[in-house]
Amino acid sequence: MKKCIVGFVSVIIVLLLMPSCLWAADFTVLFTHDTHSHLLSETTNYGGNQESTGGYSRLKTAIDREKEKYPQALLVDAGDFSMGTLFQTIYTTDAAELRMLGILGYDYTTLGNHEFDYRTQGLTDMLYAAAESESPLPMLLTANIDWEATLNDSDLAPAAGELIGALDAVDSKPYEIIEKDGVQVGIFGIIGQQAVEYAPLSGLLFSDPIEIAESVVAEIKEEAPEAVIICLSHSGTSEDKAESEDEQLAEAVTDIDVIVSGHSHTALAEPIRVGDTLIVSAGEYTNNLGSLTFSLEDNEVTDYRLIPLDNSLPEDPSILEEIEVFKELVQTKYLAAYGYGFDDVIAFSAFDFTPIEEFAQEHEEDTLGDLIADSYIYGVAQAEGDSYRQVDVAVVPSGVIRGSFSRGDITVSQIFNVSSLGTGPDGKTGYPLVSVYLTGKELAAVCEIDASVSSLMAEAQLYISGLRFTYNPYRFFLSRVTDVTLLSEDEAAIAIDDDKLYRVVADLYSAQMLGTVQDLSFGLLSLVPKDAEGEVITDFEDHIIRDQEGAEVKAWVSLAGYMSSFSENEAGISQLPAVYASPQGRKTEIADNSLGAILSQPSKVMVIFALIVVFIIVVLIFLIRLIRKRLRRRDC
């Protein structure tokens, strides 16, 4: 009997001395990222097939079901939880997105680039609003803000100091070590290099994410050697390994067990394994909840699913009630000023536009881009009234288009989702429209950006109202456009005068980007936005278009106004004209790989390229002759 007791006690002692990570065989992480304010589900009717997907009420149902299977699962989000729907309009005042993550039971989240869309002050205001609400909140993990460098910058320090106070108010940390079901877990958050580039108004300086990850992981390992290490990374993955930041992170910092990868909106059907690190992504806009269960012994995946938040999942009524409160706040604090209701039906479409997940995948004219570009010209005409000055061209980059329309009724909230980015000097959500002037030669350069640069960067693909151009993809880079003409209101072609100034309208962000083209093309394309007198624009905010009362003309409001301006159908709703059912020939590819087509109409770029080629040939001939001469001397 004594031997049994001694044996039993020995077993207990051994178990107590075992590393905590061996108590549990598996560990589960539930995850999302890039939810972009999609609190409500979205209903589409593509091809006449009506579907309702996403939304936090379905997300709650999915979370609860997974928690029944895995009660100790960690629930996390990898950033960009804001900016994308009307709920972002109360971001600074009511913090709807962060508070809803807390209500859903999230343990942790991190910052994405879009959390900085309202600049440092906007993020500060949002965090204080969240803290003062007394709602449950997830812990905010952010490790690679370089506070020392930021606070040493006299221009950035004041706003950054306020942000530090706001982060303290919501209990933010670089990382945290916790125990879950007897398992020690070290978890931290970072924002990637591209995401930082996409947040130029953050007002902060950032450290290299890999260097910081190495440092943080070392600290975690020192404090908890057996801890499972999870990184919430708003960096992303890519098919091009040179741009796949989270794969590079996994290769460099090998002790990370799991990277929840946001920013690139990727939905990984299977985790990416880099060494012993698992990289997981669930896609954007609450389309899925990700669930990963892996073995603590060898990091092998035992269960991995992207759970679709579709019609098969019932919506949680308590979450719908919470969202309804925020919806009323959107109505009173934002939409009322524009005379719109959240669910007001603005227009009817008898046809589908390109779904947003397929948008800009190919270089081609798109009817959604045409519609938005046309709406800018309409919006300016309505705002300026009798003082309207003709707008010759409107430009919309694909990168600012965030949603689309399927056949059927189109509401205010759906229209806002299409043009939801940014804010203006008035502090109100939505980029305002800006008026600049370009020469005819520069208009041709705008077309060249679309024809050449967008093949390298899809966000740069342009949709243009007022111009028609043709291009040959076989021609030299930055020399692919073969013909450009202006279009009159009745779509008649008008020859362009290279030296004449033409009025161009774009949203504030896009207009600012036009001003960087010359630098980005190393001076090969000349494009300098000017005012009506031809003076170079130094502050684009001085050229914002305003209505008769002085209010900024928002891009999304122009789109809503334009879509409500068409003839009404039998139901009394503005019906989109059939002209938007198919491309209108605004940009046409003429693929011709013949030598004559490639070398005809030589541009400055082609001449420079030809001179470089000639120089290389001359140098090669010189070297060959020199080598032959030396060989002959050797033979002698």
Salt bridges, closest charged atoms under 4 A:
ASP34 OD2 - HIS33 ND1 2.75
ASP34 OD1 - HIS36 NE2 3.78
ASP34 OD1 - HIS265 NE2 3.43
ASP64 OD1 - LYS60 NZ 3.28
GLU66 OE2 - LYS69 NZ 3.67
GLU66 OE1 - ARG305 NH2 2.71
ASP80 OD2 - HIS36 NE2 3.54
ASP80 OD2 - HIS234 NE2 3.17
ASP94 OD2 - LYS333 NZ 2.87
ASP117 OD2 - HIS114 ND1 2.81
GLU176 OE2 - LYS173 NZ 3.01
GLU300 OE2 - ARG273 NH2 3.77
ASP303 OD2 - ARG305 NH2 2.95
ASP343 OD2 - LYS327 NZ 2.68
ASP352 OD2 - ARG407 NH2 3.09
ASP370 OD1 - ARG586 NH1 3.66
ASP374 OD2 - ARG586 NH2 2.89
GLU384 OE2 - ARG389 NH2 3.86
GLU384 OE2 - ARG503 NH2 2.73
ASP426 OD1 - LYS554 NZ 3.06
GLU442 OE1 - LYS530 NZ 2.78
ASP450 OD2 - HIS363 NE2 2.77
ASP450 OD1 - LYS587 NZ 2.97
GLU541 OE2 - ARG119 NH2 3.75
GLU552 OE1 - LYS554 NZ 2.96
